[in-house]
Amino acid sequence: MNLFQSATVCAAALALTGCSTSIDEYQNTSPKFDLKQYFSGDVTAWGIVQDYSQKTVRRFCVDIVGTWQGDTGQLHETFYYADGETQIRVWQLSIQQDGSVTGSAGDVIGQASGSASGMSFNWHYTLRVPIDDSEYDLKVDDWMFMMDDNRMMNRSYMSKLGIGVAEISIFFDKTPPIRKCQ
């Protein structure tokens, strides 16, 4: 590779790494994301998991029940995968005085942290994912976007050692009557 090509590749790489989205960019958008309000009671969601090549490798439906006592909440999620597997994740959440959110769950390593701005919520955590006979700790950059008072889109980007390995897309709906997965 000649010097010009090397410089072009380096410039492109620097440009791409400098273009990440900030939660503050959604400050003046609506409807406003309110974690406690949206995840109170029953919510149903449908999603897909795509691998690094964008191939859809899993489909699922998830029933979520959110309960709150003040600014401490629990999200009980039951995932029903198209291949017949069922998985449960129970989030323990806490909304801090500054509005930021921390959380934990059985398959989350350490503590999750996030914040909302306008219509969006950005959440970061490390998830332990079983694949075949191994477990992998994957970094998750999780983005939720309110569409209206009852519907929300979610995009999660999973990486290992800084390399993207999977993306998850989820559509949440709490429009009455709530449709359950089963």
Secondary structure, DSSP 8 states (H G I E B T S, - for coil): --HHHHHHHHHHHHHHHT----GGGGTT-SS---HHHHTSEEEEEEEEEEETTS-EEEEEEEEEEEEEETTEEEEEEEEEETTS-EEEEEEEEEE-TTS-EEEE-TTEEEEEEEEEETTEEEEEEEEEEEETTEEEEEEEEEEEEESSSSEEEEEEEEEETTEEEEEEEEEEE--SS-----
